[in-house]
């Protein structure tokens, strides 16, 4: 039952995101059918997951919009309209998470420390140090200034085109963005359906929301390593002996399925060369003389 609910939450997320980009394309003066909207979002999910700070997401969705028949200018406007609706929701999400976690974070940390033995803490510290080392290596491999350039570009495009979109369109797009985030966060409590001594529903939802938003700030592709450490530390709930299996299934439904589908569709529709370019945005390309 839990897996069926998780698939349902994932399907809702995919459908709502398709409606969102369809609405943005319509606002920009273009027409976009449902399946091309789903496909380009899968492009974006795959490229965002495999690149630092999700750098490749917008470029992949832009490629999907042009593949669907939109002119480049119209596609750029559609991406700008969608980004303009996303960022206020992300900022509101950050505010909600701060209000939820900050007031009692010390008490929560004390309770967690009292329940865990020293060997568990040592293991978590070792994994955390490994994640930090990976973060350092990725920062050395990422193109200098790419992250800052991405943020500036997103805001510039969004602020340029948000004035052209009716207010009700931005409101509906923002609501769809919120529904999409909540649907993705509901995957975790769905997987815990029927589990004895499952963590509180609110803890799982807020924890999943925070972990899903963390790749926007952490340079690791999909937050790999860091998210796993935080999850196993009980941030989204203490699942006891089911913690590893819950982490595995949660990552499968929330990340791996859509990423695999996006990579397959990119290779099938755009070709392997275009797919490789989209999933390597933000990485330093070494010269042949350096590789030899």
C-alpha angles and dihedrals in degrees: 000000000000093000092050090052090048091052089049092052090048092049090050090052092051093047095047093048090051090053089049096056090042089056091047091050091049090050089052092054099260135110123232127181123219101252095048087050091053091045097051090048088054088051089053094046093052095046093044092050094051099044131071113269089357090286096158099052100090094041091053093048090047088054089050092051093052090045088055090058103265118138114249092248092050091047091051091051091049091053090048093051091049093048090049089058094043102055098057088052091049091050090048089049091053090051092050092049092049091051090047099047110025103064096060104020093117093054091046091051091050092050091048093049092050091055097050129071126227095258091059090051092050091051092049091049091052091050091046092052089051091051091050090051090052090049090053093050092048091050088054091050097044118093110265112254094006094120095050090045091053093053093047092047093049094051093043093052092042096049091046095054104029090081090059094056121081114251093241090056091055090047093051091045090051091050090050090050091052092048090050093052093047092047091053091047091051090064091082098053088041090059089049092055109134094005112143113243092006115179118262114286094237093051091053094047096046092042092051091048091052093047093047091052095046096084087069088066104027115074092218114108104258088352088280114187096008094062091048092052093049093046094050090048088066100256093139094034140305106271094174114204090358093061097102095045091046090051091049095049093042091054091046094054099035099041120357101056095051093041093052091047091048094050091048093049093046092052092043097046106026101027131248094275094056091043091053091050092051096049093047097054109130095025123111113249109217119217119249090247089059093050095050 
